[in-house]
Amino acid sequence: MTEQKTHVEIDENSGLIEQVFDKDEDITLDKQLWGKNPKRTQALKDLWYDDLQKAVDEDKSPGEAKKSLTFMMTTNSVMDMIMECLPPELALEVSYSIDNFIALGLVNKKYSVDIAEELEKALSQIKREDYDTDDDFKRALEAIEDHWWSIGQPALGKKNASDAIIEMLSKYGLNE
């Protein structure tokens, strides 16, 4: 087993702290992006929970409203943290991606469907052997995927996926 070699650097211009791993470090993307989430959750609990509970306890709303307030405050804090930790040019792109991901999830929930799975089903009908080259096959898949988003989908009540997502973005003011 390779010894983990990690050190922390502070960027003199921004004051941001950066954790740096040696090149021989065996950290997988999966572990970094999702595997640490239980530990992040505990750390965020230690960071916010007491203040959050105090604010909720002071609120005079009935029980269900307090539960909703707890969720809203927590989620807002996580969104703020995500946006604050990114450079502005990346934060803008990530914010649009998050908005679209949320809208996609809401469309999936509204129609009891998995749009990505529906797209995958459509693309699986395209066979490699019907094309002369891998490049031709790849171009065909890309063209069909682009077109798929703009045609009515049975799983969405004949609405196209792009419009369904735009409608959901509008409903929540995420396309402003």
C-alpha positions as CSV (number, residue, x, y, z in Angstrom):
1,M,0.0,0.0,0.0
2,T,1.3,3.4,-1.0
3,E,1.7,5.9,1.8
4,Q,-0.7,8.8,1.3
5,K,1.2,12.0,0.7
6,T,-0.9,15.1,1.0
7,H,-0.1,18.6,1.8
8,V,-2.0,21.9,2.0
9,E,-1.1,25.0,0.1
10,I,-2.5,28.5,0.5
11,D,-2.8,30.5,-2.7
12,E,-1.3,33.9,-1.9
13,N,-3.5,35.7,-4.3
14,S,-6.9,34.4,-3.3
15,G,-6.1,33.1,0.2
16,L,-7.8,29.8,-0.8
17,I,-6.6,26.6,0.7
18,E,-5.8,23.8,-1.8
19,Q,-5.2,20.2,-0.9
20,V,-2.5,18.8,-3.1
21,F,-2.0,15.0,-3.7
22,D,1.3,13.6,-5.0
23,K,1.0,12.0,-8.4
24,D,1.4,8.5,-7.1
25,E,-1.6,9.0,-4.9
26,D,-4.2,6.4,-5.7
27,I,-7.4,8.5,-5.3
28,T,-10.2,7.6,-7.6
29,L,-12.7,10.1,-8.9
30,D,-15.5,8.0,-7.4
31,K,-14.0,8.2,-4.0
32,Q,-13.3,11.9,-4.1
33,L,-16.7,12.9,-5.6
34,W,-19.0,10.5,-3.7
35,G,-17.1,8.3,-1.4
36,K,-16.3,11.2,1.0
37,N,-19.9,12.4,1.2
38,P,-20.7,10.7,4.5
39,K,-17.6,12.4,6.0
40,R,-18.6,15.7,4.4
41,T,-22.1,15.3,5.9
42,Q,-20.7,14.8,9.4
43,A,-18.4,17.8,9.0
44,L,-21.3,20.0,7.8
45,K,-23.4,18.8,10.7
46,D,-20.6,19.9,13.0
47,L,-20.4,23.2,11.2
48,W,-24.1,24.1,10.9
49,Y,-26.4,21.9,13.0
50,D,-26.4,23.8,16.3
51,D,-27.0,27.2,14.6
52,L,-29.6,25.7,12.3
53,Q,-31.4,24.0,15.3
54,K,-31.4,27.2,17.2
55,A,-33.0,29.2,14.3
56,V,-35.6,26.5,13.8
57,D,-36.4,26.2,17.5
58,E,-36.9,30.0,17.7
59,D,-39.2,29.9,14.7
60,K,-42.9,30.0,15.7
61,S,-44.2,28.0,12.7
62,P,-46.0,24.6,13.2
63,G,-44.1,21.3,13.0
64,E,-44.2,20.6,9.2
65,A,-43.2,24.2,8.4
66,K,-40.2,23.8,10.7
67,K,-39.2,20.6,8.9
68,S,-39.4,22.5,5.6
69,L,-37.5,25.4,7.0
70,T,-34.7,23.0,8.2
71,F,-34.5,21.5,4.7
72,M,-34.5,24.9,3.0
73,M,-31.9,26.4,5.2
74,T,-29.6,23.4,4.9
75,T,-30.0,23.2,1.1
76,N,-29.4,26.9,0.7
77,S,-26.3,26.7,2.8
78,V,-24.9,23.8,0.7
79,M,-25.7,25.7,-2.6
80,D,-23.9,28.8,-1.2
81,M,-20.9,26.7,-0.2
82,I,-20.7,25.1,-3.7
83,M,-20.9,28.4,-5.5
84,E,-18.4,30.2,-3.1
85,C,-15.8,27.5,-3.5
86,L,-15.6,27.8,-7.3
87,P,-13.8,30.4,-9.4
88,P,-16.5,32.7,-10.9
89,E,-16.2,31.4,-14.5
90,L,-16.7,27.8,-13.3
91,A,-19.3,28.8,-10.8
92,L,-21.5,30.2,-13.6
93,E,-21.2,27.0,-15.6
94,V,-21.8,24.8,-12.5
95,S,-24.9,26.9,-11.6
96,Y,-26.5,26.3,-15.0
97,S,-25.6,22.6,-14.8
98,I,-27.2,22.3,-11.3
99,D,-30.3,24.1,-12.5
100,N,-30.7,21.8,-15.4
101,F,-30.0,18.7,-13.3
102,I,-32.7,19.8,-10.8
103,A,-35.1,20.5,-13.6
104,L,-34.4,17.1,-15.2
105,G,-35.0,15.4,-11.8
106,L,-38.3,17.3,-11.4
107,V,-39.4,16.3,-14.9
108,N,-38.5,12.7,-14.2
109,K,-40.6,12.9,-11.0
110,K,-43.6,14.6,-12.6
111,Y,-43.8,12.0,-15.4
112,S,-42.5,9.0,-13.4
113,V,-39.8,8.5,-16.0
114,D,-36.0,8.5,-16.3
115,I,-35.3,10.7,-19.4
116,A,-31.7,9.6,-19.6
117,E,-32.9,6.0,-19.7
118,E,-35.4,6.8,-22.4
119,L,-32.6,8.4,-24.4
120,E,-30.4,5.4,-23.9
121,K,-33.2,3.1,-25.2
122,A,-33.6,5.2,-28.3
123,L,-29.8,5.2,-28.9
124,S,-29.5,1.5,-28.3
125,Q,-31.6,1.0,-31.5
126,I,-28.8,2.3,-33.6
127,K,-26.4,-0.5,-34.6
128,R,-22.7,-0.1,-35.3
129,E,-22.8,-2.5,-38.2
130,D,-25.1,-0.1,-40.1
131,Y,-22.2,2.3,-40.5
132,D,-19.0,2.1,-42.4
133,T,-16.7,3.6,-39.8
134,D,-16.6,4.3,-36.1
135,D,-16.7,8.0,-36.9
136,D,-19.8,7.6,-39.0
137,F,-21.4,5.7,-36.2
138,K,-20.5,8.3,-33.6
139,R,-21.8,11.1,-35.8
140,A,-25.1,9.3,-36.3
141,L,-25.4,8.8,-32.5
142,E,-24.7,12.4,-31.9
143,A,-27.2,13.6,-34.5
144,I,-29.9,11.2,-33.2
145,E,-29.3,12.4,-29.7
146,D,-29.6,16.0,-30.7
147,H,-32.8,15.3,-32.6
148,W,-34.3,13.2,-29.8
149,W,-34.4,16.1,-27.3
150,S,-36.7,18.0,-29.7
151,I,-39.2,15.4,-30.7
152,G,-42.3,14.4,-28.7
153,Q,-41.7,11.6,-26.2
154,P,-44.5,9.2,-25.3
155,A,-43.1,9.0,-21.7
156,L,-43.6,12.8,-21.4
157,G,-47.1,12.9,-22.8
158,K,-45.8,13.7,-26.3
159,K,-43.9,16.7,-25.0
160,N,-40.3,16.9,-26.1
161,A,-37.6,16.6,-23.4
162,S,-36.1,20.0,-24.0
163,D,-39.4,21.8,-23.6
164,A,-40.3,19.7,-20.5
165,I,-37.0,20.8,-18.9
166,I,-37.4,24.5,-20.0
167,E,-41.0,24.4,-18.6
168,M,-39.7,23.1,-15.2
169,L,-36.8,25.7,-15.2
170,S,-39.5,28.4,-15.8
171,K,-41.8,27.1,-13.1
172,Y,-39.0,27.5,-10.5
173,G,-37.5,30.7,-12.0
174,L,-34.3,28.9,-12.8
175,N,-34.1,30.2,-16.4
176,E,-34.1,33.9,-15.5
